[in-house]
Amino acid sequence: MFPQFGATAETLSKASTLVFRIGTDAHLYDDPEDGNIVELLESKFDSEKCEALKRLLALIAQGIDVSNFFPQVSLYSFNSQLLSNHLDYHVVKNVASQSLEVKKLVYLYLLHYAEKRPNEALLSINCFQKDLGDTNPLVRACALRTMAGIRLHVIAPLVLVAVGKCARDPSVYVRKCAASALPKLYDLRIEDNNSSIEEVVGILLNDNSPGVVGAAAAAFASVCPDNFSLIGKSYRRLCEILPDVEEWGQIVLIGILLRYVIAKHGLAKESVMSFLHHTETPHVGEDDPTTNFMKEETIGMMDTANSELTHMICRSYIEGPDEYLSRSSYINKGSNTLDSARYTSSKSNDDVKLLLQGTSPLLWSYNSAVVIAAAGVHWIMAPVENVKRIVKPLLFVLRSSHATRYVVLYNIQVFAKAMPSLFAPYYEDFFISSSDTYQIRSLKLDILSSIAMDSSVSAILREFQDYIRDPDRRFAADTVSAIGLCAQRLPAMAETCLDGLLALSRQEIFSSEFGSVDEESRVLTQIIMSIKSIVKHNPLRHEKVIIQLFRKLDSIKVPAARAMVIWMLGEYNTLGGIIPKMLTTILKYLAWCFKSEALEAKLQILPAIVKVLYNAKGDDHLTVRKVVNYVFDLAECDISYDVRDRARLLKKTLEYNSGPRILETENSIPAEKDLQHAVLEHLFGGNLKPVSPEPPNSRFYLPGSLSQIVLHAAPGYEPLPKPCSLLQDDLDQISNDIRGMDLNEMNDSNTSSGSLDEETASDYSSQNSISGSSNNSDSYENGSVSEDNGNNEPLIEISEVGIAPRNENVDPQSSLAVGELMSKTALESWLDEHPGLANKDQSDSNRVRRTSARISIGDIASRVKPKVYTLLDPANGNGLKVDYSFSSEVSSISPLLVCVEVLFKNCSAEVVPEITLVDEDSNSQRDSADQLVVGSESTVPSLSEVPNLVPLEEVTSLEPGQAIKRTIQVRFHHHLLPLKLALLSNGKRIPVKLRPDIGYFVKPLHMSIEVFLDKESHLPGMFEYIRRCNFCDHLVELNKDKSQGAIEKDKFLVICESIALKMLSNANLFLVSTDMPVDSKLDDAKGLCLRFSCKILSSSVPCLISVTVEEGKCSEPLNLSVKVNCEETVFGLNLLNRVVNFLAEAP
């Protein structure tokens, strides 16, 4: 090639290789014996150290042992003082590199050789612990991963401490690495650490980051898959966060939540798994509670379902196929049934409903494994009428790759066999495509034969006719088998299928037209097998078919096919009036060609002729006896020992019977008959009986599991837990944990036995500061806190009683000073020196004491600053800037209107005239708006009369730099949808969007703490929503005081003020109370609780918000639990999401 340029194909290939290697690290693999590695490791430049470490890793990838470089490499993570006694001087003089890239490469090297050089690896632990405190989260994460990867039992306690520290790290990435490190730590099999590891798993499961929750779910599945108490504490939040978790974490978390629900509540009685079992149980009465849920339309859906197969699938899911098949008995099925106490209702059980709601969006996930996992949950737990929602997502996934299609079809195959009506309307989606592999084609054929109905079987059979002509004769044989299955499922189509199969058997041109004889033999064998299976169900009806097969026995040359026809000869020798007359001729033919028959045919000829002999009569009996003796003589000399042994056994058996014996009574054995004759009668003289369908024999595993594909229990496979197997102690612990989280540690201190808690405290309260229950004014003034500038009261006040009876309220003017109240009596009541001596006198005195103190926040209303949003920026408004913020004022025109303060500012150098805001439909609504303003005082407008925007007073002109504020009243169509407006300025119309803030769709609702707790107790369960988030605003204030050198404020007060300001600046609320735990540590903010109240503008439904510090120190980010109690579920959930979002925002 190109000889004039001196180029050859070899040189061009090398040149192109060099071009592709430019800019890559491929050169690192060129010289395994590079002697410059030591010099590069001892270099002062990080780039050269990286080059040396990359070369070492390249050598490791090629299988070369480079452990002799361990001291030099590990020096970058060691302290030089620690190495002074272990390594040579030329190594000690090096300093640990601060480069992140060098650290990563060193950590990779350490992980590879740590087990081989454990003593040197232990020296790096101090450096890892130091890196865990680094400001860079990547460094902290790398250090933790490396410590967990060094699988040495000696450092396991240190790794556990590091994981526990990183589980509370502010960085999401570090917390995720902590979750990933837990399975590695658990694999060391140190029993003492298991409880601590499970505790860390519980902390990470309660994390607010979806990425951390996904990794924590994987850790839970590896470490403690049966510790459902960890799941019960945060089950509701896990269901809510499930759609946001990463895809592979979703798969694990779905399995965990499903197991928890089944272990706690049992199976859903409306689901497919239990529905068919109840409908087929004969002894269940009409009034049985487990059958009351059945509806006519549901029963109609299940008419074509295989109840026996579904019951087997259910038991296999719970017990495992091996255990179920090893002990199950089809004679005594009742022993395997579940009692009704192990079922729950998927329509009334909140946990089941949450799981189904959380997995419903995942049915349309981009990840096919997530789709199958979500479909598995609905298949097992969803009501029968709702199972159909899994069909379209599964069919959509069939458009993926071949491997994905194969896995999905394997799962659809099980669904279709158990409930054929589910996929029956979509039979066309399972038609064969030319690009399908043989495995996919086989699965589709099996599914088509399972879902064929009377309305679709004709189209399916026409499709099968094309498949039979396919060049792949193995696929054609599978199509014939599918035709036979369709005929067995639909008896009305049996005649049509038989005619088609007989026509196929008569075609002798198969071998010459399609492929080899071996391929055609498979098709013919399958044809005879399908005919045999169809005839077996009703032989009398298909006598002519049997006769046709007997007549074509001479032309059937395939041994397996001949063997099946010969079996039918012996089985149906007494059928009708024509077949017995043909037997003598057929037997003579078989005797004549016995020597040349294949082994399969010989083994079938022997029992067939004995059956004919046993039922022969008269002259035919003598002829058949001669044929039998002749065949036995030939068989005893056959080269196959199987044929010889069978012939001797049958010949010996016939010695006890010289002719046909007529039974005196059916199903009875006379006393004079010996055992051998009874066996002969049972084998060859029985009357034909209807054949019952054979019980299913397949193995079924959970949907989406590897075991379902390989049809055996793969490593790590676990069946579902036994229904309602969660111990009562675990249930009590879970309910107590959930109750403690939901009530935010605000409930009375009485335990379930009626005794008081060991730690009690007096209540800190300031009657004038927050409650405002005596203030009857209708003006809310920022809706947050009632103020009294004339009284200078102490920040915290202590009373001897926690919550006194209503007729003993303390007068606000008679509050005592802090010094006077801090008496010995108060301290004794606070510390409660004898907690175990709680007696009945205390319970009778109606004095309820709590472990929290009520504190007062001072002048906070004046510090509330509503958040400002941009409606129009100067670039788009020709120098006019428009900002808006939501006002706490309440409209006097209509409760549907929200007040918004709009600030117009002229940022240009010219005057802006005639500025106003109008609705886009202002022309059609101007008249109704005017009427509304005029008649607002006399009548209450209806919903149709309320305009989107109450007319705004026009701004005549704005001078350069001038700003003017206006208050507008708008009606949003929904608390999540923006309102389209138009800004008119100087004759121009600029479209803008006013985005709603759900925090201002409410107005403050003044109430006392007693009323708050009473209303909260009436809104449990489905009216209560909880989420968690991190809060950091207080750190800014604490750091400001330190930097300015000012007097340090009380940390608890700073936290309370920060949370209250954040809440009141972003929502129109009333601050009810602020409770601080008095028995906590000095810097531990756990238990701090703020309560807010409001009511929805449009419906006046009360809405209660509780913000509680779940964990965290005062000087660190706090983990907050936000709870909303509201009767309007949609509004409450959206308000909760809004509160969590602005609390988690950076200050």
DRENRO-331914 format. One record per residue (C-alpha): x, z, y; residue in one letter. Coordinates in steps of 0.001 Angstrom, whole numbers, plus 500000, padded with zeros to 6 digits. Each point is the difference from the previous one (the first is absolute). Example, Ala and Ser with C-alpha at 12.3 -4.5 7.8 and 13.67 -1.06 7.14 Angstrom:
residues 2
512300507800495500a/501370499340503440s/
//
This chain:
residues 1147
500000500000500000m/501386498899503361f/503481499160498613p/501025498566503357q/499830503516501411f/501707501605497010g/496900502036499128a/498663500656496522t/496894501713498681a/502016503094499144e/501532500343503461t/496637499424501704l/498443502690497808s/502706502469500980k/499591499108503655a/496256500546499918s/500548503353498249t/502376501090502748l/497496498989502669v/497266502080498405f/502341502999499737r/500644500092503724i/498556503138501572g/499461501789496672t/501903502604497994d/500519497688497042a/503780500074500545h/500012503644498885l/499572498846496394y/502973497615500042d/503003502299499467d/499359502939497633p/503665501086500197e/500083500353503769d/502726502494500856g/499010500501503629n/497063502282499187i/502031503196500327v/501447498927503331e/496558499068501298l/498551503328498867l/502695501837501975e/499471497885503094s/498898501505503305k/497395497301500608f/496498500211498595d/499788496239499495s/502975500046497621e/498587502992498141k/496726498104499559c/501908497001498685e/501798502171497425a/496817501733498887l/498176496674499640k/502824498744497790r/499718503099497825l/496263499525499609l/500567496339499138a/502436501090497284l/497407502473498691i/497451497166499842a/502438498032497852q/500375502915497555g/503495501081501098i/500811503715499995d/501169501077503481v/499547503737499566s/503696500511500812n/499104499407503657f/497595502952499967f/502190502398502043p/500648497424502718q/496365498884500149v/498471503426499846s/502240501164502805l/497614498391502472y/497379502506498981s/502265503020499475f/501401502576502343n/503768499704500181s/500477503764499666q/498188499987496665l/502235497238498697l/503310501506500981s/500327501685496608n/498713497093497955h/501417496733501309l/503315498599501155d/501083500151503606y/499478496294500662h/496332500458499154v/499547503255501900v/501162498460503258k/496943497780500111n/496961501111501984v/496347499629499004a/498514496932501589s/496975500297502282q/498906496421499385s/496576499713498396l/501023496877498091e/503038501768498541v/497841502960498990k/497569497754498158k/502762498274498067l/501692503291499147v/496700501431498775y/499502496988497714l/503440500493498522y/499400503722499515l/496727499413498198l/501677497662497544h/502887502272499044y/498592503492500632a/499224500664496346e/503421498700498949k/501863502064502623r/497751503063500460p/502680502316501399n/500885497665502850e/496310499230500636a/499242503693500500l/502415500095502924l/497727497673501947s/497019502357500003i/501088501724503206n/500125496679501780c/496550499093498702f/498584503258501277q/501581499307503360k/498522496513500087d/496570501468499296l/500136501443503488g/501075496753501657d/497927498691502884t/499720496568498380n/497182499959497427p/501748497215498063l/502996502274499449v/497759502849498865r/498145497723497608a/503197498537498521c/501446503467499484a/496878501175498216l/499827496928497775r/503617500428498989t/499637503719499271m/496951499307497819a/501806497141498261g/502928502210498947i/498386501280496815r/501927503244499564l/498245503218499021h/502413502019502126v/498726498618503278i/496316499930499040a/499143503123502063p/501736498512503030l/498164496720499558v/496710501881499732l/500680501789503287v/500945496696501642a/496835498314498737v/497880502873501270g/501630499728503413k/499601496240500177c/496350500270498909a/499346501545503422r/502248497591501908d/498532498389503153p/501028496550498748s/497555498232497703v/502845498152498276y/501792503244499129v/496820501554498617r/499425496911497903k/503534500267498608c/499293503648499196a/496976498952497966a/502069497375498173s/502659502601499184a/497602502358498228l/499758498013496703p/503811499839499821k/500190503746500475l/497291500557497407y/501861497847497460d/502750502616499857l/497520502122498001r/500727503315501679i/496919502103499268e/500659502476502800d/499657497275502605n/496688498543498808n/497778502291502040s/502036499365503145s/499925496250499403i/496219500069499606e/499716501953503233e/501955497318501850v/497790497344498413v/496966501790501389g/501543500064503476i/500719496286499917l/496533499163498706l/498624501664503133n/502170497820502230d/498382497893502704n/502117496901499391s/498580497526497457p/503519499019498936g/500867503590499157v/496729500518498148v/500684496939497820g/503451501275499037a/498585503499499462a/497352498562497666a/502734498350497921a/501842503325499912a/496825501805498942f/499458497537497146a/503564500599498761s/500322503730500607v/496618501659499510c/497299497461499087p/497660502733498717d/500304502444502914n/496703499012501594f/499971503037502264s/502425498114502275l/497548497099500197i/496965502200500576g/501486501454503176k/500136496634501725s/497689497789497927y/497776498963502899r/502941499075502218r/501705498080497178l/496860497910499534c/499874499290503731e/503679499053500268i/499975497933496784l/499401496599501722p/503039500593502253d/502457500899497234v/502508497353498928e/498789497776497192e/501996501446497102w/499205503504501181g/496312499060500004q/500164499163496294i/501442503404499102v/497716501891502363l/496886498270498657i/500895501112496480g/500625503579501150i/496716500264501885l/498058498512497081l/501506502513497567r/499249502872502358y/496339499021500377v/499491499629496244i/501800503271499237a/497934501875502580k/496562498351499861h/499988497836496861g/498819496423499608l/497267498534502169a/496746499865498065k/498905496856501863e/503188498113499074s/500440497390497299v/502089502417497949m/497140502461499457s/496878497950500742f/499983498027496769l/500758503058497938h/496926501756501355h/497732496974499633t/500908499534496350e/499815503649498921t/496830500227497889p/499478503748500212h/500022500226503789v/496510500768501273g/498249498442502917e/500344503168502020d/503721500372499391d/501798500360503347p/502717497568499020t/497530497118499799t/497997500685503121n/502341497934502118f/499218496739498196m/498178497339501963k/498269496890498819e/502372497627501756e/502986501879498614t/498687499809496472i/499463496288500531g/503653499583500879m/501014501696496758m/497787498001497611d/502893497833498888t/502638502713500023a/501761501116496846n/499194503705499951s/502086500802496935e/503027498271501448l/499526501733503359t/499820503387498335h/503203499239498143m/501702498942503246i/498927503242501673c/501329502142497160r/503229497978499892s/500527500546503724y/499672503760499560i/501581500622496604e/502259496998499552g/499303497238497453p/502318501448497353d/498327503397499947e/496520498526500206y/500464497428497237l/501763502493497744s/497119502486499984r/496936497943500919s/497435499409497280s/497307497386500337y/497902501901497531i/499829503065502222n/500062498799503593k/498133502953501435g/502994502290499633s/501957497986502559n/497451500097502803t/500454501937503221l/497465502593501024d/498079499581503232s/501927502862501625a/503049497742500218r/498250497509502276y/499478500002503731t/498091497779502398s/501929497413501963s/497140499866502519k/499910503689500916s/503543501186499273n/502008499904503235d/503376499720498270d/498914496992497960v/498460498347503060k/503220500544501982l/502059498425497229l/497729496968499758l/499915499585503790q/503796500305500248g/500647497399497303t/497359497488501117s/502207498395502709p/502850499729497488l/497991497592497867l/501078497312502492w/503650501050500159s/502750497372500022y/501630501772497067n/498345499044496735s/501069503273498346a/498157501954502692v/496901497871499435v/500049500729496255i/500567503730500599a/497086500164502463a/497819497962497645a/500847502450497215g/498696502904502084v/496699498225500656h/499769498921496370w/500312503609498823i/498215501956502755m/497707497707502022a/496253499729499267p/499038497094497772v/498258498151502798e/503145500194502171n/502534498889497393v/499353496378500947k/502061500488503176r/503185499707497911i/499156496480498809v/500849497877503038k/503299501791500789p/501152499500496406l/499007496335500076l/501857499576503294f/503187501424498441v/499773497278497322l/501359497614502620r/503407501677499822s/502975499228497770s/499810499451496251h/501310503493499220a/497457501612502303t/497185497927498557r/500984501021496485y/499878503716500826v/496739499744501918v/498337497953497249l/501038502601497424y/498101502638501965n/497045497724500687i/499811499340496266q/499260503686499349v/497468500182502846f/498231496856498802a/499750501150496385k/498516503349500979a/497656498620502681m/499584496211499676p/497370499763502743s/502622501080502544l/501903496691499934f/497286497776498537a/498997498351503334p/503638499036500638y/500724498233496695y/501302496910501808e/502947502022501354d/501257500343496433f/500058496286499194f/503399498782498872i/502386498412502476s/502669497512499030s/502710502291501403s/498946503014497902d/502373501225497347t/498868500412496409y/499722503787500365q/497758499669503052i/497888497372498250r/499440502282497023s/498863502847502228l/497634497764501941k/498460498695496778l/499438503533498770d/498392500980503313i/497769496907500016l/498765500764496497s/499277503604501064s/498047499203503187i/498019497020498683a/496286500446500682m/496949497918499169d/500131498487503476s/503702499085499906s/500821499353496354v/499099496304500254s/502485499398502799a/502626502038498180i/499564498049496772l/500298496698501895r/503263501280501427e/501136500978496499f/499449496420498826q/502729498834502374d/502319502790498918y/499728498972496344i/501525496608500872r/503034501658501626d/503358498853498582p/500957503638499441d/498317500505496630r/500690503743500078r/497840500186503122f/497395497778498305a/499858502444497076a/499453502883502408d/497154498022501586t/498337499626496590v/500280503758499528s/498361500533503404a/497113497746498972i/499470502156496932g/499964503157502129l/497407498468502321c/497795499190497027a/500255503553498683q/499140501527503391r/497104497619500666l/498026499341496783p/497849497449501806a/503051497744500363m/501197500465496410a/498430496747498765e/501496497990502841t/503449501475499423c/499798499407496247l/499077496353500488d/502960499537502284g/502375501745497621l/498793497943497038l/500505496839502003a/503556501071500732l/500666500711496344s/498895496497499087r/502531498370502276q/502839498849497764e/501954498306502747i/501460503235501447f/503408499719498393s/500537496372501012s/498675500345503505e/501380503391501056f/503362501317498893g/501173501152496599s/498102501081496899v/501026503635500497d/498344500084503411e/496825498438498640e/499896502465497125s/499745502809502500r/496975498368501650v/498239499322496722l/500647503520498753t/498522501426503163q/496945497740499680i/499269501257496485i/500633503587501094m/497555499680502886s/497367498450497733i/500544502792497490k/499544502717502673s/496774498380501268i/498529499499496525v/500839503555499057k/497359501413502356h/497101498021498471n/500920498134496773p/496440499080499029l/499485498179503285r/503202497988499626h/499728498928496342e/500398496316500869k/503239500725501852v/501422501710496935i/499018497047497809i/501743497573502341q/503210502029499806l/499853500028496173f/499607496218499950r/503002499533502281k/502235502309497946l/501800497037498469d/500922498614503437s/501200503321501400i/503725500134499245k/501051502944502175v/500599502996497689p/498597502622502352a/496870497952500662a/499488499320496260r/500404503714499275a/497205500906502430m/497638497388498533v/500739501290496485i/499277503559501188w/496627498811501279m/499408498431496564l/500268503355498292g/498207501939502733e/496929497759500241y/499731498790496344n/496408501247499664t/498804498764503407l/496963497656499940g/499168497522497283g/502564497230500513i/503259501977500036i/499625501483496445p/499563496463498622k/503269498870501616m/502115502853498686l/500868498548496563t/501343496774501463t/501960501786502699i/501546502451497525l/501120497157497713k/501636498334503001y/501802503218500964l/501193500528496430a/501301496446499832w/502065500326503193c/500978503667499547f/503621499174499186k/500494498043503218s/498228502496502278e/501887502043502532a/500403503740499564l/497227500848502475e/497499497812498160a/500980501364496581k/499461503587501144l/496486499075501150q/499073497900496931i/500426502939497616l/497455502426501544p/497662497110500895a/499628498828496396i/499476503582498821v/497180500451502501k/498412496771498791v/500366501103496391l/498381503345500631y/496900498378501505n/499795496971497686a/497089499749497541k/499137498000496904g/502021496885499217d/501871500246503265d/501397503352498895h/501730498501496948l/501447497126502036t/501254502310502713v/501485502350497355r/502086497154498618k/501189499022503466v/500898503592500768v/502003500427496789n/501850496767500706y/500863501048503532v/501121503451498827f/502337498390497482d/501525497866502734l/500268502937502384a/501792502213497480e/502739497385499855c/500228499433503742d/503339500415501766i/498483502421502542s/499775503583498833y/497085500580502393d/497956497381498180v/501014501384496594r/499136503590500935d/496628499074501460r/499109497924496936a/500847502861497596r/497998502502502091l/496893497804500087l/500278499080496341k/500223503660499003k/497013500795502161t/497917497241498395l/500590501425496520e/497416502661500845y/497397497386500842n/498996497137497712s/497303498605502249g/497777500656502966p/498556503459500271r/496747500664501755i/499854503246501923l/497055502188499097e/499625501398503517t/501723499043503203e/502789502263501221n/499966502076496791s/502431500247497074i/498448500769496568p/501597502703497976a/500937497712497090e/502180497792502194k/503651500846500007d/502226500037503070l/501567496590499411q/496650498285499778h/498837501779503175a/503063498677501830v/499274496489498691l/496423500147501205e/501095501262503392h/502576497244500428l/498180496988498585f/496315500793499487g/498836501373503342g/497195498383501922n/500684498415503363l/499481502354502929k/500101499443503761p/503477500371501354v/500279502528502819s/502502499240502733p/503424501374499324e/501100502885502217p/502511499135502694p/503586500435498990n/501917499414503227s/502160502407501957r/499036500692503588f/502170501567502685y/499427500771503658l/499491496971502270p/503181498798501653g/502343501788497591s/502810498311498112l/498548501393496794s/496879497862500463q/502198496893499915i/502286500909497085v/497136501726498092l/501966503137499200h/500821503143501926a/502918499071502235a/502487502747501007p/498433502245502605g/496404499049499269y/497549502874500217e/496239499736499368p/497501501503502394l/499620503781499882p/497111501503498109k/496892500107502223p/499549503353501740c/503236501228498420s/501210501662503183l/500118503711499307l/497695502280501938q/503010501829501432d/501318496726501377d/496587499171501432l/499836503385501731d/503485499522501402q/499166496501501275i/496737501134501571s/501746502910501683n/502722497733501361d/497470497493501293i/497902502736501529r/503057501429501705g/500944496574501406m/496483499125501125d/499292503258501743l/503487500112501508n/500443503634499043e/497049501032502187m/497672501412497368n/499307503673499534d/502634501951498152s/497671500856497115n/501223498641496677t/497781498771497180s/499747503553498647s/498756501345503272g/503127501885501041s/501865499522503264l/503342498246500312d/503096502117499896e/501102498927503438e/497492500426502822t/500345500007503716a/498089500758503101s/498648497141502017d/501648498910503205y/497323498748502353s/499441499285503633s/496304499862500657q/500198498287503402n/502604497365499277s/498636497518497523i/496619500696498547s/498012499429503138g/496822500827498136s/498558501809503013s/500524497029502258n/496715498096500231n/501182497309502363s/499332496417498947d/503068498608501753s/502911499875497588y/502926499376502328e/502336498211497591n/497974501456497167g/502849502108498755s/500373503546501237v/498008502238502304s/502218501440502726e/499938503152502062d/502697499978502632n/499015503396501324g/501092501983496970n/503596500379498938n/499599501107496402e/502747500472497401p/500865497073497752l/499210501841496777i/497508502795499583e/499617502187496931i/496793501686498920s/499572502689497352e/497344497943498210v/500307496439498793g/496507498620500504i/497491502643501016a/496263499783499426p/498025498065502594r/498567503153501602n/503467501456500575e/501626497213502028n/502751501242502274v/499454499614503732d/502576497567501391p/500661502282502993q/500883502965497768s/502942498423498193s/502996502259499533l/503558499347500973a/502474498823497379v/502080503181500197g/496998502261499469e/498690498014497069l/503334499943498199m/499356503513498758s/500701501537496663k/496438499432498896t/500205496338500831a/503310499615498204l/498720501787496911e/496954497743500015s/502262496974500478w/502505500847497275l/497384501561497703d/502360502458498337e/497629500540497058h/498554496607499103p/498878501065496557g/497715502746501270l/497227497750501288a/496771501840499412n/496310499417500392k/499910501753503381d/501869497084501556q/497629497450498526s/497010501958501193d/501287500222503550s/499665496214500529n/503570499854501209r/501659496767498880v/503708499850500598r/502187496884499814r/503673499191499602t/500020498169503327s/500015500984503673a/497934498237502643r/502042499126503088i/499094498561503357s/501572496987501630i/500146500272503795g/499280497338502603d/500052496989497680i/497099498015501440a/501998499027503082s/502825498691497795r/497823497603498028v/500964496403500792k/497876497304498345p/501884497098498509k/500178496873502164v/499529496511498577y/500646496599501577t/497016497748500475l/501782497266501989l/503701499664500767d/501255498461503281p/501406496943498244a/496568498927498781n/498068501278503013g/501942498250502792n/501526503274501147g/496921502137499304l/500564502840497550k/497049501776498385v/500399503175497956d/497304502116498449y/499628503412498425s/497021501631498354f/498260502726501979s/498560503238498677s/496926499551502167e/496672499405498293v/497717497229501195s/496775501123501608s/498360496643499273i/500215499758496225s/501847501846497208p/501160496613498712l/502169499420503078l/503646501035500160v/501634500774503345c/503286498199500683v/502229500423503054e/501458496661501128v/502977499812502414l/500476496756501933f/503463499533501541k/501323497074502028n/503578499304498914c/500279496758501965s/500928499341503637a/496580498553500874e/496567501478500476v/497740499800496946v/496331499671501041p/496697500549498174e/500939501820496802i/497386501021497451t/499452500315496255l/497022498394498305v/498803499495496472d/500423496503498593e/496210499880499672d/499489501398503479s/497541497275501068n/497537500868497258s/500324503734500348q/500224500485503757r/496252500495500410d/499725502531497191s/503013501865501355a/498434500282503454d/496765501268498518q/501951502497497940l/501800501447503023v/496766500259502006v/497949501631497278g/502706502157498421s/498621503203501436e/496454499541498782s/500246498471496551t/502416499937497099v/501011496391499276p/499780498553496537s/502940498527498171l/499091496426500937s/499777500927503671e/503482501514500251v/502437497383501375p/503566499513498855n/501225500809503520l/498238501817502803v/500573497966503222p/503230500997501726l/500392500412503733e/502060497061501189e/503449500574501489v/499935497968503178t/503774499575500282s/503316501527498983l/503005500037502275e/503467499479498514p/501027503189498200g/496550501561500399q/498196501562497014a/496386501010499655i/498128501726497172k/496499499304498715r/497940501593497204t/498042497615497812i/497484500689497263q/500130497748496958v/498224499743496671r/502161499051497049f/498268498309497101h/502182501951497564h/502641502672500343h/502565497619498498l/499090496702501681l/501249499075503510p/497628499082502804l/500502496594501601k/499909500136503818l/500894497649502817a/502015500923503101l/498859498104503095l/502614499751502736s/500236497539502873n/497564497639498276g/501918500041496703k/498645501272496693r/502521501676497690i/498773501060496519p/501186503472498925v/499300502315497072k/499189503670500403l/501049501706496791r/498058503109498962p/501393503431499231d/497877501876497494i/501255503270501444g/497750499434503024y/496882499089498053f/499404503746499870v/499453502710502569k/501069503662499871p/497721502373498149l/500433503598501166h/499739502539497183m/501496503285498877s/502233500440497004i/497136501552498019e/497793496976500600v/502888497681499174f/500624501659496625l/496302500042499234d/499593496280500709k/503175499237498064e/498676501818496923s/496939497720500073h/502084496799500019l/502065500106496789p/500700497352497371g/499232496454501074m/499701501051503668f/503571501306500072e/503076497796500401y/503656501073500001i/503264498220500765r/503533501104500768r/502563498918502553c/503269501043501625n/500093501447503512f/503070500085502258c/498751500406503598d/500944503671500191h/503669499178499400l/500221498250503374v/498836503118501851e/502284502299498002l/503037497780500575n/499147499738503732k/500117503774500387d/503364500176498251k/501551497218502107s/498758501440503287q/501107503535499142g/496553501374500857a/498401503009498400i/499092498974496500e/496246499900499411k/498289501353496959d/500308497314497334k/496532500585498601f/498492499635503462l/501920496768500570v/498671498584496716i/496430500983500833c/500228498481503473e/501544496791498684s/497295499500497367i/497198500892502415a/501321497667502710l/500364497152497512k/496458500483498741m/498340500445503398l/501925497097501550s/498787497577497349n/496460501180499269a/497092501617501836n/499971503343498141l/499396503704500528f/502691502442498888l/498208502710498021v/502846502235498862s/503707500201499288t/501046502176497054d/503559501041499249m/501081501606496677p/501334503505500615v/501544500500496586d/502256496954500165s/503736499922500511k/501529499918503433l/500570496245500062d/497365498903497488d/496983498305501592a/498043499657496770k/496364500995500401g/499680499269503735l/496481498626500541c/498196498422502969l/496277499222499898r/498198497441502130f/496325499108500237s/498046497047501365c/496872497980499377k/499470496267499732i/498587498426503164l/497514497692498329s/498551502390497402s/500964503512501222s/501306500754496491v/502572502828500163p/503563499237498963c/502507502760499199l/503773499513499964i/502554502467498613s/503740499447500421v/502132502241497778t/503775500224499579v/500570499658496250e/503749500496500079e/502980499826502305g/502127502155502248k/499464500280503720c/503207498145500780s/499339497169497524e/497335497316499574p/496735501504498759l/497762498817497213n/496431500123501313l/496774499874498039s/497099498510501969v/496477500664498757k/496808498465501386v/496514501200499070n/497249497581500992c/496710498820498529e/500660496377501013e/502599499078497407t/501212496719501491v/500390501459503470f/501698503110498605g/502537497995498016l/500837497750502948n/500321502995502311l/502306501680497478l/502207496907499834n/500148499869503807r/500969503684500270v/502695499645497356v/501417496913501711n/500406501514503444f/501304503309498620l/502689498117498103a/500997497919503043e/503373500751501527a/499761501922503302p/
//
